[in-house]
Amino acid sequence: MNSSAIQAKLAELGITLPPLAVPAAAYQPFVRTGNLLFVSGHIAKKDGKAWVGQLGKDTDTATGQQAARAIAIDLLGTLQAATGDLGKVVRIVKVMSLVNSTPDFTEQHLVTNGCSELLAAVLGDAGKHARSAFGVAQIPMGACVEIELIAEVSD
């Protein structure tokens, strides 16, 4: 999609992209090699703080999907900062989602749809990607979801 179509879609959805977040530890928010952009994991945030919870215990699938959607907005903000123009995103290649969940919770894939669906809505076919979704025992700061991605970008 071209830049103006992406901006129009963001406006239609009522989304304002956040500025690039300052890393919380010793890592870079993104690293580019060739035409691939590796975006570090983003944790779910609500009201500027970690969106804390464990799926299957105190957080349900629908809330997890909202958290994953919020992460997608943050990821798009990082992509914007990295490229200067979301129109330079050729394709989201891969998304990896970590869902803080109980051992018997099995809807990690449905939680991650909150991110995947928004990326496709904003970027069109370029937002459709390969994906993995895992249940994990804990995520930094007790966040309910963390998602990273790999994107192909143009110059």
N, C-alpha and C positions, 0 to 999 in steps of 0.2 A: 504494500500500500504506500501511497505517497504521503508526505508529511502533512499536507493540509487535510487529507481524508482521516488520518490518525487523530489529528487535533480536533477535528469535527466530531469524531466518535467519542473522544474523551469528554468533550463539552456536552454531548448528548447524554452521556452517562453521569454527568455531574462530577467528573473526576479532575482534581487538580494534582499534578504530580509533585511529590515532595522533593526538596533538594537532596543532594547526595549526603547520606548519613556518615557520621564519623565512626570508624571502626571501634568496636568495644574491646579489642585485644590486638595482638601483633599479627595483623594481616592487612591485605589491600582489599578494598571493596570490589575491585574487578582487575583482571589482568587480560591484556590482549596479546595474542600470538597469531601472526598472520591475519586471517579473516575471522578467527574465532575469538569470542569474548567470553571469558569465564567469570561469572558473577558469583561472588561469595554468598554463603547462606545468609538469608534475612530471616529474623525471627518475627513472629506475629507481634504487633504492637496495638495497643488500645489506649487512647488518651495519652500518647507519648511514652507509655511504659510497656514493659513486656506483658503480653496477653497471656496470663498464667492459667494453666489448667491441664487436666489429664483426661483425654478422651476415654470414655467408658467408665469414668469415676465421677467427675464433677462437671464435665463438658460433653454436650451431645454433638452428633454429627453435623447438624445444621449450624451450630455455633462454630464448629471447626471449619466448616466451609466459609463462613464469614471471615474467620481469621486468615484462611488461605487466600481469599480474595484481597484482603488488606495487604498481604504480603505481595501479591501480584502488582498492586499499585506502587509499592515501594520498589519492587524489581524494575518496573517500567521507569520510575524516577532515576534509578541507577543507570539503566540503559540510555536514558536521555542524557545524563551527565557524561557518560562514557563516549557517546557518539556525537553529541551535539544536535542530533536530529533522529527521531525515531524512524523516519523514512529510510534511514541507512540500515535498519534491521532487515536483513534478507530473510532470515528464518530463526525462530527459536528451535534449536536443535534438540535439546534435552532439558528436562526438568527433573530434579530429584527432591522429593519431599520426605521430611522426617516428622512423624506425628507422635507426640508424647501420649502414649496410650497404655492402657492396662493389658495384661497378657491375653485376655479374652476378647479384646476389641478387634474387629476385623473389617472396619470400614475406612481404613486409611485412604484407599483409592477414591472413595466418595468425598472425603474431606479435601483431598488434593484437587478435585474437580473445581473447587472454588477459585483456585489459581488458574488452572488450565482453561476454563471457560472464559475467564476475563481476558487472558492473553489472546485467545482466538477472536473474541468480540472486538478488541481494540486493533489488533494487527491483521485480522483476516487470516488467509491461508498461511501467512508467514508466522502466525502465532500458534499454529498446530504443530505439535512436537511429540517426540518419544518421551517416555516418562517412567520413573520408578517412584513408588510410595512405600515407605517402611514405617513400621511401628517401632518406637524406641522407648527405653525406660525413663529417659530424662533428656531435656534440651536445656541449654544455657538459660539461666535466670528463670527457670521453671516455665518457659514459654510452651504453649500448646502445639505450635507448628513452626518448623523452619524449612525454608525452601531455597534452593540454589538453582542456577540455570547456566546453560551454555548457549550462546547465540552466534550465528554467522552474521557478519556485518560487512558493509561495503565502505570504501573510502569516500 
